Amino acid sequence: MPTYAYTARDMSGKQVSGAIEASNEREVTAMLSDRALFPVDVKDTTKTGGMASIVGRSKKVKGQTMAIFYSQLASLLRNGVPMIRALTVLGEQNSNPALGEIINDIKSRVEDGEPMGDTMARYPRVFSDMATNMVRAGSEGGFLEDALDRVGDFTELQEDLKGRTVSAMAYPIFLFSVGSVVLVALLVFFVPKFDSMFDRLRQNGDMPAMTEALLTFSKYFASYGWIAVLAIAAAFVALKVQLQTEAGMEWFDRMKLKIPVLGDILMNLAVARFCRVLGTLLGNGVPILKSLEISRTAAGNRLLSKSIADASENIRSGDSLASPLRASGHFPMSVVEMISVGEESNSLENVLPDIADNLEKRTFRRLDLFVRLLEPIMLLVMAILVLGVVLALLVPVLKSSTSL
């Protein structure tokens, strides 16, 4: 009997690995489900190569491309095209080679009788947990087309929000980069040329302190600046290594929330993302505990994720969702109150998307205001720094001309 190596996640989200003897991969999936494990990667260790080997190394596909795939598949199925034929068409016409290869593998596995959701779960870098579970719920409940449409709409909305955030921060980052390059160029190439010109003032003791400090700093920066660059690079590498650990990622999430103004914006966006994912899952028939498990990982902040995990324990105990969210201090009171009302009226799946919409609108207004204020502040800071350099060089020049 073949031996299959597997990677799976338990109900707490922890990754586990092992090996199982089974007749085929479907039997492995069933055995893992019996153990309350969610399969991520299953492959036959007696074979090498083939499509099984691309599960763990599949490339990430752009969200916009995935949104189009979900919408196209939903449209084909709604118009009476059989699943296998629909996947064949999408696999052949797809302009993304990686996604096309994955679609063809999904088609082959679905032809062999494997459920669509289980097949998608083999590619966690391509299909999110939310998409996988909504497809499972849609397949079991007979509303697969609607589930795919909702996944497509959600993915497109998330990409739009990501694009708006990146575009909002692009100009401030550009200003900072250009300003930094200008200052470095002044200190390395322009300022040192004045050092010999001011020897007479230095000998007479008339050199302004600001100019002396600038020339000294420029001299050391030009000579030893590479050490600073290496130190920054080493710190960056060390930080990157640290952020690959759970403790490091939790520390980074905590630090982000302590940034004035921006921390509140990031937390509100995480809360909105959690509400939207949870509402979408509940609206498609996914059980609330499973929905909470998926949505807490989709929130993108470990502090928020811990609060949601505590809320899941409350749900298991038969309590409400709103109480532990209120106690965490991470959720705005207005959001908690609306969740509480949704629970009482048994309409949580309808309330949560409305919460996400309102919170995103308010947060993006704050983000736009923050960026508008940040731009002139950065321009002012850069102007003051450049003006300081110019004045430090201009004052001794004026002194020299008046002393002649």
C-alpha positions as CSV (number, residue, x, y, z in Angstrom):
1,M,0.0,0.0,0.0
2,P,1.4,3.5,-0.9
3,T,2.6,5.8,1.8
4,Y,1.5,9.4,1.5
5,A,3.3,12.4,3.2
6,Y,0.9,15.1,4.3
7,T,0.9,18.6,5.7
8,A,-2.3,19.7,7.4
9,R,-3.7,22.2,9.9
10,D,-5.6,21.4,13.0
11,M,-8.6,23.4,14.3
12,S,-6.3,25.9,16.1
13,G,-4.5,26.6,12.8
14,K,-1.3,24.8,13.8
15,Q,0.6,23.1,11.0
16,V,1.2,19.4,11.4
17,S,3.0,16.9,9.1
18,G,3.2,13.1,8.9
19,A,2.8,10.0,6.8
20,I,-0.2,7.7,6.2
21,E,-0.6,4.4,4.4
22,A,-3.7,4.5,2.2
23,S,-5.0,3.2,-1.2
24,N,-5.3,6.7,-2.7
25,E,-5.2,10.4,-1.9
26,R,-9.0,10.6,-1.4
27,E,-8.7,8.0,1.4
28,V,-5.9,10.1,2.9
29,T,-8.1,13.2,2.9
30,A,-10.9,11.2,4.5
31,M,-8.6,9.9,7.2
32,L,-7.3,13.4,8.0
33,S,-10.8,14.8,8.2
34,D,-11.6,12.1,10.7
35,R,-8.7,13.4,12.8
36,A,-10.1,17.0,12.5
37,L,-7.2,17.9,10.3
38,F,-7.4,20.2,7.3
39,P,-5.2,18.9,4.4
40,V,-2.8,21.4,2.8
41,D,-0.4,19.1,1.0
42,V,-0.7,15.4,0.2
43,K,1.7,13.5,-2.0
44,D,2.7,9.9,-2.7
45,T,6.2,9.3,-1.4
46,T,6.6,6.3,-3.7
47,K,6.5,8.6,-6.7
48,T,8.6,11.6,-7.8
49,G,7.7,14.6,-10.1
50,G,4.3,15.0,-11.5
51,M,1.6,17.5,-10.5
52,A,1.8,16.4,-6.9
53,S,5.2,18.0,-6.6
54,I,3.9,21.5,-7.5
55,V,1.5,21.7,-4.5
56,G,4.1,22.9,-2.1
57,R,5.9,25.1,-4.5
58,S,3.0,26.6,-6.5
59,K,3.5,30.3,-7.3
60,K,1.2,33.0,-5.8
61,V,-1.2,34.3,-8.4
62,K,-2.4,38.0,-8.4
63,G,-5.7,38.7,-6.7
64,Q,-7.2,40.4,-9.7
65,T,-6.4,37.3,-11.8
66,M,-8.1,35.1,-9.2
67,A,-11.2,37.4,-9.1
68,I,-11.6,37.0,-12.9
69,F,-11.2,33.2,-12.6
70,Y,-13.9,32.9,-9.9
71,S,-16.3,35.1,-11.9
72,Q,-15.7,33.3,-15.2
73,L,-16.2,29.9,-13.6
74,A,-19.4,31.1,-11.9
75,S,-20.8,32.5,-15.2
76,L,-20.0,29.3,-17.1
77,L,-21.7,27.1,-14.5
78,R,-24.7,29.4,-14.2
79,N,-25.2,29.1,-18.0
80,G,-25.3,25.3,-17.9
81,V,-21.7,24.4,-18.8
82,P,-20.6,21.3,-16.9
83,M,-17.8,21.7,-14.4
84,I,-15.3,19.6,-16.3
85,R,-15.9,21.5,-19.5
86,A,-15.8,24.9,-17.7
87,L,-12.4,24.0,-16.1
88,T,-11.1,22.8,-19.5
89,V,-12.1,26.1,-21.1
90,L,-10.6,28.2,-18.3
91,G,-7.4,26.2,-18.3
92,E,-6.9,26.5,-22.1
93,Q,-7.6,30.2,-22.4
94,N,-5.9,31.4,-19.2
95,S,-3.1,33.8,-19.8
96,N,-1.3,32.9,-16.5
97,P,0.7,29.7,-17.1
98,A,0.9,28.9,-13.4
99,L,-2.8,29.2,-12.9
100,G,-3.5,27.4,-16.1
101,E,-1.4,24.4,-14.9
102,I,-3.3,24.4,-11.5
103,I,-6.7,24.5,-13.2
104,N,-5.8,21.6,-15.4
105,D,-4.7,19.6,-12.3
106,I,-8.0,20.6,-10.5
107,K,-9.9,19.4,-13.6
108,S,-8.1,16.0,-13.5
109,R,-8.8,15.5,-9.8
110,V,-12.5,16.5,-10.1
111,E,-12.8,14.0,-13.0
112,D,-11.5,11.3,-10.6
113,G,-14.2,12.2,-8.1
114,E,-12.4,14.5,-5.7
115,P,-14.5,17.4,-4.4
116,M,-13.7,20.8,-5.9
117,G,-13.0,22.3,-2.4
118,D,-10.5,19.6,-1.4
119,T,-8.7,20.0,-4.7
120,M,-8.4,23.8,-4.2
121,A,-7.0,23.2,-0.7
122,R,-3.9,21.6,-2.2
123,Y,-2.9,25.1,-3.4
124,P,-3.0,27.3,-0.3
125,R,-0.8,30.0,-2.0
126,V,-3.4,30.3,-4.8
127,F,-6.7,29.6,-3.1
128,S,-7.4,31.2,0.2
129,D,-9.0,29.3,3.1
130,M,-12.1,31.5,2.7
131,A,-12.4,30.6,-1.0
132,T,-11.8,26.9,-0.4
133,N,-14.4,26.7,2.4
134,M,-17.0,28.8,0.5
135,V,-16.6,26.4,-2.5
136,R,-17.1,23.4,-0.2
137,A,-20.2,25.0,1.4
138,G,-21.5,25.9,-2.1
139,S,-20.9,22.4,-3.4
140,E,-22.7,20.8,-0.5
141,G,-25.5,23.3,-0.4
142,G,-26.2,23.5,-4.1
143,F,-25.3,27.2,-4.5
144,L,-21.8,26.9,-6.0
145,E,-22.3,29.6,-8.6
146,D,-23.4,32.1,-6.0
147,A,-20.5,31.1,-3.7
148,L,-18.0,31.6,-6.6
149,D,-19.5,35.0,-7.4
150,R,-19.2,36.1,-3.8
151,V,-15.6,35.0,-3.7
152,G,-14.8,36.8,-6.9
153,D,-16.5,40.0,-5.7
154,F,-14.7,39.8,-2.3
155,T,-11.3,39.2,-4.0
156,E,-11.8,42.1,-6.3
157,L,-12.8,44.4,-3.5
158,Q,-9.8,43.4,-1.4
159,E,-7.5,44.1,-4.4
160,D,-9.2,47.5,-4.8
161,L,-8.6,48.3,-1.2
162,K,-5.0,47.2,-1.4
163,G,-4.5,49.3,-4.5
164,R,-6.0,52.4,-2.9
165,T,-3.8,52.0,0.2
166,V,-0.6,51.6,-1.9
167,S,-1.5,54.5,-4.2
168,A,-2.2,56.7,-1.2
169,M,1.2,56.1,0.3
170,A,3.1,56.1,-3.1
171,Y,3.7,59.9,-3.2
172,P,4.9,60.3,0.4
173,I,7.3,57.4,-0.1
174,F,8.5,59.1,-3.4
175,L,9.1,62.4,-1.6
176,F,11.0,60.7,1.2
177,S,13.2,58.8,-1.3
178,V,14.0,61.8,-3.5
179,G,14.7,64.0,-0.5
180,S,17.0,61.4,1.0
181,V,18.9,61.1,-2.3
182,V,19.3,64.9,-2.6
183,L,20.6,65.2,1.0
184,V,23.1,62.3,0.5
185,A,24.3,63.9,-2.8
186,L,24.8,67.2,-1.0
187,L,26.7,65.7,1.9
188,V,29.0,63.5,-0.2
189,F,29.7,65.5,-3.4
190,F,28.8,69.2,-2.8
191,V,29.6,70.1,0.9
192,P,33.2,68.7,1.0
193,K,34.3,71.1,-1.8
194,F,33.8,74.0,0.6
195,D,36.1,72.7,3.3
196,S,39.3,74.2,1.8
197,M,37.6,77.4,1.0
198,F,36.9,78.1,4.7
199,D,40.5,77.4,6.0
200,R,41.1,81.2,6.6
201,L,37.9,81.6,8.6
202,R,38.8,78.5,10.6
203,Q,42.3,79.8,11.4
204,N,40.9,83.2,12.5
205,G,38.3,81.5,14.7
206,D,35.4,83.0,12.7
207,M,34.0,79.7,11.5
208,P,30.3,79.4,12.4
209,A,29.6,76.4,14.6
210,M,26.8,75.2,12.3
211,T,29.1,75.2,9.3
212,E,31.9,73.4,11.2
213,A,29.4,70.7,12.3
214,L,28.1,70.3,8.8
215,L,31.6,70.0,7.3
216,T,32.7,67.5,10.0
217,F,29.6,65.4,9.5
218,S,30.0,65.5,5.7
219,K,33.6,64.4,6.0
220,Y,32.8,61.4,8.2
221,F,29.7,60.5,6.2
222,A,31.7,60.5,2.9
223,S,34.5,58.4,4.5
224,Y,32.5,56.0,6.7
225,G,29.0,56.2,5.2
226,W,29.4,52.7,3.8
227,I,29.6,51.4,7.4
228,A,26.2,53.0,8.1
229,V,24.8,51.4,5.0
230,L,26.2,48.0,6.0
231,A,24.8,48.5,9.5
232,I,21.3,49.4,8.2
233,A,21.4,46.4,5.8
234,A,22.5,44.1,8.6
235,A,19.7,45.4,10.8
236,F,17.2,44.9,8.0
237,V,18.3,41.3,7.5
238,A,18.2,40.6,11.2
239,L,14.7,42.2,11.4
240,K,13.6,40.1,8.4
241,V,14.9,36.9,10.1
242,Q,13.1,37.8,13.3
243,L,9.9,38.5,11.5
244,Q,9.8,35.0,10.3
245,T,9.3,33.8,13.9
246,E,5.9,33.9,15.6
247,A,7.2,36.2,18.4
248,G,8.8,38.5,15.9
249,M,5.6,38.8,13.8
250,E,3.6,39.5,17.0
251,W,6.0,42.2,18.0
252,F,5.8,43.8,14.6
253,D,2.0,43.8,14.6
254,R,2.1,45.4,18.1
255,M,4.5,48.1,16.9
256,K,2.5,48.9,13.9
257,L,-0.5,49.7,16.1
258,K,1.5,52.1,18.2
259,I,2.3,54.4,15.3
260,P,0.3,57.6,15.9
261,V,-2.8,57.9,13.6
262,L,-1.6,55.2,11.3
263,G,-1.9,52.5,14.0
264,D,-5.7,53.2,14.3
265,I,-6.1,53.2,10.6
266,L,-4.3,49.8,10.3
267,M,-6.4,48.3,13.1
268,N,-9.7,49.5,11.6
269,L,-8.8,48.1,8.2
270,A,-8.0,44.7,9.9
271,V,-11.3,44.8,11.8
272,A,-13.1,45.6,8.5
273,R,-11.4,42.7,6.8
274,F,-12.3,40.3,9.6
275,C,-16.0,41.5,9.5
276,R,-16.2,41.1,5.7
277,V,-14.6,37.6,5.6
278,L,-16.8,36.4,8.5
279,G,-20.0,37.8,7.0
280,T,-19.2,36.3,3.6
281,L,-18.5,32.9,5.1
282,L,-21.6,32.9,7.3
283,G,-23.7,34.1,4.4
284,N,-22.6,31.0,2.4
285,G,-23.4,28.5,5.1
286,V,-20.0,27.9,6.6
287,P,-20.4,27.0,10.4
288,I,-19.5,29.9,12.7
289,L,-16.6,28.2,14.4
290,K,-14.9,27.4,11.1
291,S,-15.8,30.9,9.8
292,L,-14.1,32.5,12.9
293,E,-11.0,30.3,12.4
294,I,-10.7,31.4,8.8
295,S,-11.6,35.1,9.3
296,R,-9.1,35.5,12.2
297,T,-6.2,34.5,10.0
298,A,-7.5,36.7,7.2
299,A,-7.5,39.8,9.6
300,G,-3.8,40.1,9.1
301,N,-2.9,41.1,12.7
302,R,-1.9,38.6,15.4
303,L,-3.2,40.7,18.3
304,L,-6.6,40.9,16.6
305,S,-6.4,37.1,15.8
306,K,-5.9,36.3,19.5
307,S,-8.9,38.3,20.5
308,I,-11.0,36.4,17.9
309,A,-9.6,33.1,19.1
310,D,-10.9,34.0,22.6
311,A,-14.2,34.8,21.1
312,S,-14.3,31.4,19.4
313,E,-13.9,29.7,22.9
314,N,-16.9,31.8,24.1
315,I,-18.9,30.5,21.1
316,R,-18.0,26.9,22.0
317,S,-19.2,27.6,25.5
318,G,-22.5,28.9,24.2
319,D,-21.8,32.6,25.0
320,S,-22.0,35.5,22.6
321,L,-19.4,36.8,20.2
322,A,-19.7,40.4,21.1
323,S,-18.6,40.2,24.8
324,P,-15.0,38.9,24.3
325,L,-14.6,41.3,21.3
326,R,-15.6,44.2,23.6
327,A,-13.2,43.0,26.3
328,S,-10.2,42.8,23.9
329,G,-10.2,46.6,23.4
330,H,-9.3,46.2,19.7
331,F,-12.8,46.6,18.3
332,P,-14.5,50.0,18.1
333,M,-17.6,50.2,20.4
334,S,-19.8,50.9,17.5
335,V,-18.7,47.7,15.8
336,V,-19.2,45.6,18.9
337,E,-22.7,47.1,19.4
338,M,-23.7,46.2,15.8
339,I,-22.4,42.7,16.2
340,S,-24.4,42.3,19.4
341,V,-27.5,43.5,17.6
342,G,-26.8,41.1,14.8
343,E,-26.5,38.2,17.2
344,E,-29.7,39.1,19.0
345,S,-31.7,39.4,15.7
346,N,-30.0,36.3,14.2
347,S,-28.8,38.4,11.2
348,L,-25.1,38.5,11.8
349,E,-24.3,37.5,8.2
350,N,-26.1,40.6,7.0
351,V,-24.8,43.0,9.6
352,L,-21.1,42.2,9.2
353,P,-20.7,43.3,5.6
354,D,-22.5,46.6,6.5
355,I,-20.0,47.0,9.3
356,A,-17.1,46.4,7.0
357,D,-18.5,48.9,4.4
358,N,-19.0,51.7,6.9
359,L,-15.7,51.1,8.7
360,E,-13.7,51.1,5.4
361,K,-15.4,54.3,4.3
362,R,-14.5,56.1,7.5
363,T,-11.0,54.6,7.6
364,F,-10.2,55.6,4.1
365,R,-11.4,59.1,4.7
366,R,-8.9,59.3,7.7
367,L,-6.2,57.7,5.5
368,D,-6.8,60.3,2.8
369,L,-6.6,63.1,5.4
370,F,-3.4,61.6,6.9
371,V,-1.7,61.4,3.5
372,R,-2.8,65.0,2.6
373,L,-1.2,66.2,5.8
374,L,1.8,64.0,5.5
375,E,2.8,65.3,2.0
376,P,3.2,69.0,3.1
377,I,4.9,67.9,6.4
378,M,7.5,65.9,4.5
379,L,8.0,68.7,2.0
380,L,8.5,71.1,4.9
381,V,11.0,68.8,6.6
382,M,13.0,68.2,3.5
383,A,13.0,72.0,2.7
384,I,14.2,72.8,6.2
385,L,17.1,70.2,5.9
386,V,18.2,71.5,2.5
387,L,17.9,75.1,3.7
388,G,20.0,74.3,6.7
389,V,22.7,72.9,4.5
390,V,22.6,76.0,2.2
391,L,22.6,78.5,5.1
392,A,25.5,76.6,6.8
393,L,27.5,77.1,3.6
394,L,26.2,80.6,2.8
395,V,26.9,82.3,6.1
396,P,30.7,81.8,6.0
397,V,30.8,82.9,2.4
398,L,29.0,86.1,3.3
399,K,31.4,86.6,6.3
400,S,34.4,86.1,4.0
401,S,33.1,88.7,1.5
402,T,32.4,91.3,4.2
403,S,35.8,90.9,5.8
404,L,37.7,91.6,2.5
